[in-house]
Amino acid sequence: MKRTLLAVLLIFGSLQGFSYSLTGIFAGAGLATRHNYDVGIGFGAYYLKTLNSRIGIGLTAFSQQYNLYYDNENDNIIGGSIRHKSNYAFAAPLMQVALGKKGSTDFYVNAGVGFNVGVSDTLRKWSRSPYGGVAYDSVIDQAKGINSMVTRIGFGFTEFLPMTKHLYFTFTEDFGFLPSQLSKADDPTNATLHRNVATFFKPTYISFRIGICFLK
C-alpha cells in the first residue's frame, strides 16, 4: 500500500512539474467544401491546462459564420435556389496534443454546441423565359426554419511562433463538421433541391486562423 501511494505521489509530482496553461485569442475566415457562397468569418478564445508535457485539456468559445448557396438554374426550366447566411456562437471542450520533440505544433480536437446569433435564409422561386434569361417569381423568407442550436465536431493543427518567453503568435488550420443541420428550410416542389437539402445544411468548413496566446 505504501509503495502504491508513493508511486501515485511521484506520478502526480511529475505531472505538476510539466504543467502549464495557455490562454489565447484568434480570428480567421473559412469556406465550405461544397455549396459555398461567401467567406465565413470567425473569432474566439480558448483556455488550456496541460496534464503533462504533451496533453492538455480546456475549453474554447468562438463564433462561426456560414454562407451557403444552392441552385439548379442550369438544368431546369422551373426551379428555386436557397441562399443561407447564419452565425453561431459555439462552446466546446478541447483536448490538445503537442507534436514533435519541440512541441511547436499541436493537434487538437473539440466537440460542442452552437447557438444561433444571426440568421438570413431565403428561398427564391424562378422560371426560365423562353426568350432567354431567368425571371424570379418570388423570394420567400425561411429564417424561421434555421435551427437555434446545432452540434459541431472540430479538429486541426496549431503552429506556435515565439515572440517573447511567454507570448506566441499562432497559425491554425481548423476543420469543422456538423452532425446536425443548420436549417430545416426546403422546397418540396423541387425534387433535386429536396433530395440534397440535408447534405446542403451540414457543411464541412475549413478555416484558417491567426492569433496570440500567452503561456504561463
N, C-alpha and C positions, 0 to 999 in steps of 0.2 A: 504494500500500500504506500509506504514511504517513497519507494522508488518511482511508482506511478505518479505521485504528487510532485516529486522533484522533476520528472520528465515534463509534466504539464507546465510547471513554472518556467522551465528552461525554454520550452517552445514559445510560451507567451512572451517571455522576455526577448526572445529573438525577433518576434513579430513587432513588438513595440520599438525595437531598435531600428527597424527598417521603415516604420510607419511615417507617413507624411500626408498632407492634404493638398488638393488642388481646387482652386476656385477660378472659374473662367467665364468669359462672355464671348459671344460670336455673332456674326451676321453673314448672310450669303444669299445665293439665288439658286433655283433648281428648275429642272424640266421634267415633264412626264415622258416616259419612254414611248407612249402611244397617245394619240389624240391631244397633243399639246397645242395650246393656243397662244400662250404668252409665258414669259418668265415668272416663276413664283418666288416671291421674296420671303425670307425668314430671318429671325434673330432669336437669341435666347441666352441662357446662362446655365451653369452646372456646378455642382459641388461633389468632390470625390475624396474619399478617405481610403488609403491603402491598407490592406490586410497584411501584406508583406512587400518584398521588393518588386513583385511582378503584378499582383492582382489588387484591384481596388473596387469599391462599390460606392454608389452615391445616388444622386437624383439630378435630372435635367428638366428644365422647363423652357419651352420655346414655342414660337408661332410658325405656322407654315401656310403659305398661300397656294391655292390650286387654281389653275387656269386651263380649262379643257374645252374642246370643241369637237362636235361630231356632226357630219352631214353626209348625205348621199345624193348631192345635186348632180354629180357627173353621170350617173347611170339611170336616173329615173325622171319621168315626166312630172310626177307629183311626189312631194316628199316633205321632209322637215329637217330641222337642224336644232341641236341643243348647244347652247353656249353657257358654260358653268364657270362661276368665279366664287370662291369661298375662302375664308381664312379661319384656321383653327388654332386654338391655344392648347398645347399638349403638356402633360406632366408624366414623366416616366422614370421608373427605377433604372439605374445604369450600372453596368459592370464593365470594367476596362482592364485590359491585359497588356503589359509592356512587352514589346517585341525586340529581339536583338540584344547584344551584350550591353550596349549603351542606353537602351531604353528610350531612344529619341523618337520612336514611332509606337503608337498604341493602337490596339484593336479594341473596339467597344461594341456592345450590344445593349439595346434598351427596348422596353415594351411598356406601353401605357395607353392612356385615353386622351382624347382631344375634345374640346368644346367649341362650338361654332360661335365666332365673334364677328362675322361679317359675311353676307351672302348676296349672290346675284345669280339667278338661274332662269333662262328664258327658252321657250320652245317656239321656233319660227316656222310657220306653215307657208309653203310656197308652191307655185306651179310654173312650169316652163312654157313660155309663149311659143306658139307655132312659128312666129317670125324671128325667134331668137331671143335670148335673154331670159332672166328669171324674175317673176313678179312675186313679191312677198305679200301673201294674203292677210296674215295676222301675226302678231307677236304675243305669246301667252306667258305671263309671269308664273313661274313654277318654283319660286323661292320657298314656298311653304313645304315643298317636298324635300328640302335639304335636311339631313339628319342633324339634330342638335348635338349628338355625341357619336364619335367613332373611335375605333381602336386602331393602334398603329404599332408595327414592329420595325425597328431600325437597327442597322449596323454600319460600321465604317472604320476609317483609319484617320488618326490624327498625328501629324508630324509637329514636333516641337523645335523651335529655333530660339536658343537662349539670347536674351538681351542684357540681363543682369543675372546675379546669383539666384534671384527668386522670381524674376519676371521672364515670361516666354511668349514669343509670337507663335501662333498656331495656324496650320492649314488642315482642313478636314474635308474628306470625301464621304458623304453620307448617302445611304441607300435606304429608302423608306417604303414599306408595304402596308396596305390597308386590307385587313381581313373583312372589315365591314364597309358598306357602301357609303359614299359621301351624300347621295341623294336617292330619292325614290322617283324622281321625275322620269316620265316615259311618254311615248306616243304609240299607243296600241294599234292605231290605224296604219303605222309604218312598220311592216314586218321586219325589215332589215335593222332598223333602229331598235325595235322591241327585243330582238334576239341578242343584241350586243350591249344593251344598256347596263347590265350587271358588270361586265368587264370594263365598260367605259367609266363607271363610277368607283372602280377600285384601282386607281392608277399607281404604278411604280414610279417613284420620284427619285431622281439623282440630284443631289445638291452639293455645291462647293462653297465652303465657308472659310472665313478668316477670323481670327480672334486673338485675345490676350488672356493668359492665365497666370495666376500667382501661386507659386509653390511654397508651402510652409512646412 
